[in-house]
Amino acid sequence: MKIVIGIPAFNEEKNIASILLKLQKITNQIVICDDGSTDMTAEIARKLGAIVIQHEKNLGYGAAIRSIFQKTKELSFDILVTFDADGQHRVSDIQTVIEPIIKNAADIVVGSRFLESKKSEIPEYRKFGIRIITKVTNTSLNEKLTDSQSGFRAYSKKALSELFPSDYGMGVSTEILIKANNKGLKIAEVPIEILYEGETSTHNPLSHGVSVVLSTMKFISIEHPLKFYGVPGVILAGIGLFFVVWTLQYFAEFDKFPPILALISIGTTLLGAVFLVTGTILYSLVNVVRER
């Protein structure tokens, strides 16, 4: 099968040559998206025969993945493998990642760092963050995953033809999974090993985590507005009505008006109503857009 390997890269001149030389043993179709690097990443990749897409400025991981998707669609291929440029992924794991697609068992395969019992070298705070984000992502997926943020993935031609990422940041990993799930694409996970040698990420862990969670919530709110807004709306409205009854009972029993209880009852009831109206309107808008 014809394999294209796509690599988003930002200032990876130290790693890109060795990675390309190893990957060229698998395929000669390698697409590098140089996301506004200020070093020799693009020049090195070109000299080693890779197809290079260059962003004039750093747009983000999601923008790089989007460019790789668009370029790959122009090529003759059966499988796209996305591979990180920091040297943490093993080239030998590519066969494991593409196997379910070759067997027609999946449309998207995620290389999970948490499937096998052996402990990963990932720092504990990163493990914690990835697991939290994965739990949030899993609320919108039929098949529960263990590593929704892994960039080591394989995509079938069918998956690539149906997916159009829009998020420019790290939230693209979640966006792709949610959109794939909603389109009925089969998602699978396989175990991979990561070669972690210290802190190499250029992203602040806290800001990265917050941006991914916000992106995840954004896509969940769009894809499942009644669940995202309706459930909290019903809960808040219920709490508000409880405080309304409490306020009336207090007034009837003591002949005094409790301002704090009244404010809580009014505030929670109104907030619940706003959530319910928002969910209904967004649900209607999303369905109108989908029908066009």
N, C-alpha and C positions, 0 to 999 in steps of 0.2 A: 504494500500500500504506500501511496505517496504521502510523506509526512513533511509538514512545514513546522518549523520551530520559531516561535515569536518571543522576542526578548525585549521588555521595556528596560531602558537603561538611562541612568543619569549619573554622569561623572564616574564611570566604571572603567577607566583606562587601565587600571591595575589588574582587573580580572577578565576583561572581555576577550583578549587574545587567547588565553588558555582555555576558556570556555568554548570559544568558536572552534578551535582545533579539535577538541574532544567531540563536539556536536557534529562536525563534518564527517565523522566516521559513520554517522547515522543517516544524514541527509545533506544535500547541498543547497536545499531551500531553507535559508535562515533569514528571518526578517528582524532587523534591529530597529526599534524606535528610540532614537536619541532625543530624549525629552529636554532639550535646551541645555545640554552639557556645556561646560566651559573648558573641558579638557579635550584630550585626543580620542575620545570614545568613538565618534563617528568615523574619523580618518582610519583608525586601526581596523574597524569593522569592514570598511570598504576595501581596504587593501587585502583583507583575508577573504574577500569574495561574498560577503553578506549583502543582502538587499537592505539599504539604510533609508529610513524615513527620519527626517530631521524637523523637530519643532523649533521655531525661532527662539522661543523662551520656554521655561519650565511650566508646563500646564498641569502636571499631575499624573499619577499612576493610571487613573481611569482614562485620561485622554490618550495615553500611550497604548493602553489595551484597545481602545476604540480604533486608533490608527492601524494597529496590527490586524484587527479584524477586517477592516476595510481593504487593506493591502492583500491579505490572504485570499479574500474573495476573488481577486483578480488573477490568482495563480491556479495552477492545476494541482489539486490536493485531495486527499481523503481524510486526513486528520491534522488538526492544528494542535500543537503542544505549546503552552505558555510556560516559560522557564525564567527564573530570576537571574539577574546578572551579577549578583554579589558572591557567587561561588558556593552558596550554601546547599544547593541541590545536587544530587548525584546523577550523572548522566546515565548510569546503569539502571536507574529507577524508571527511565522513560518507557522501557518495554512493559513494565508493570502497569504504568498509567494508561497506556494505549490498548492494552489487552482486552478490556471489556468492550471497547468500541470495535475492535477487530472481530470479536465474537457476536456483535450486534446485541450486546447485553446492556448497553448504555449509550446515551447521546453526549453526556458530559461526565468526565471522570475527575474527581478531586483527589490529589495526593495528600493524604492525611498524615499529620505528624503525631497523631494520638491514637492510632488504631492498634498498634502492637504494644505488648506489655512492657518492652524495654523502655526505660526512661529517656526522654529527649534531653538534649543539652540546652534547650531553650530556658532562659531565666524564668523563675516562678511568677514574677509579675506579668510577664508576657503570656504565659500559659493561662493565668487567671483572666486577663483581658480577652484573650481569644475565646475562652470558654464562655464568658459572659456574652460576647457578641454573637457567638454561635447559638447560644440558647435563645437570644432575641430573634435571630434569623430563622431558627427552627419553628418559630410560631407561625411562619408563613409557608412552610414546606411540608409536603406529604411524607417524604422520607427524611428522617432525622439524621443530621450529619454530626461529625465530631470536630471538624476543622473547616469552618466556612470561609476562613480568611487565607487559606493556602493559595499561593499564586501559581503553584505547579499543577497544571490542569491539562486535560485533553478534550478537544471538541470535535465532534463529527461534522461532516459537511452540512447535514440537516440542521444541526444546532446553530452553526454559524450563519446559515441562511435566514434563520428566524430570530436571531438575537441582535439588537441594536443598542449597545450600551450608551448611556447619556451622562452618567456621573463622571466628573473629571477627577475626583479624588479617590481615596482608598475605599470608599463605599461601593465602588464598581463591582467588587467581589461579591458583595451581598446582592446588589442589583441584578447581576447575571443569574444568580441562583433563583431569586424570586420570580424573575421573568420566565426563566426556563421551566420552573414548576408550574406556572400559570398556563404555559403553552403545552403542557403535557409531555415535556421532554424527560427522558429517563436520566436521573442523576445517580451516580455511584461513587463510592470512595474506595481507595486502595491504600495500603500502608506505604509510607516512604520514610527514609531517614534524612535528617538534616545535619549538615556539617557546620555546626555553630562554633565559631572561633572568636568570641568576644562581641562587643556592641558595634555592629556595622551599619545599623539602620540610620538613615539621614532624617528620620521622622521622630519628633518628640512623642514618646509613648502615650502620654496623657492626651495631647491634642489629637493624635492619631486615633486613639480609642473613642474619644468624644465625637470626632467627625464621622467615624464609621457607625457608631450607634445612632447619631442623628440621621445619617443617610438611610440606615436600615428602617428607622421609624418613618421616614418620609415615604419610602417605597411601600411599607406596610399600610400606611394611611391611604395611599392612592389605590393600592390593589384590593384592600379590604376595609373600606371606609366605615361600613356598618359595625364591623368588629372593633376597629380602632377607636372610633368615636362613640358608637352606640353603647357598648358595654360600660365604659366609664360614665357615659351620660345617664344610663339607667341607675347605676350605683349612686351617683351624685344626687339624682332626682329623688331616689329612695331615702337617702340620708336627709335631704332637705325636707321631705314630707314628714319624716320622723321628728325633726326639730320643730316643724310647724305645729304638729299635734302636741308636742311637749310645751311649746309656747302657749298654746290655747289652754292646756290643762293647768299650767302655772297661773295664768291670768284668772281662770275660773276659780282656782283654789285659794289664791292669796289676794285677789283683786289688785294685783300689781302687774305692770307690763315689764317683762324681762328684756331689756334692749339687746343684750349679748345673744341670747337664744334667738331673738327675732332676726338679728343680723345674720347669724349662722344659717337659719332656715331660709331666709330670702336669698343669701349669697349662693348656697349650695344648690337650691332649686333652680335659680337662674342659670348657674353654670352648667348644671345637668341639661337644662333645656337647650342651651347654646350648643353643647356637644351633640345632642340628638339632632338638632336642626342642621348642624354642620355635616354630620355623617350622612343624613338623608340627601342634602343638596349635592355633596361630593359623589355619593353613590349614583345619583341621577346623571350628573355630568360625565362621570367615567363611563357609564353605560351608553350615553349618547355618542361619545367620542369613539367607543369601540364599535358601534354599529355603522359608523361612516367608513 
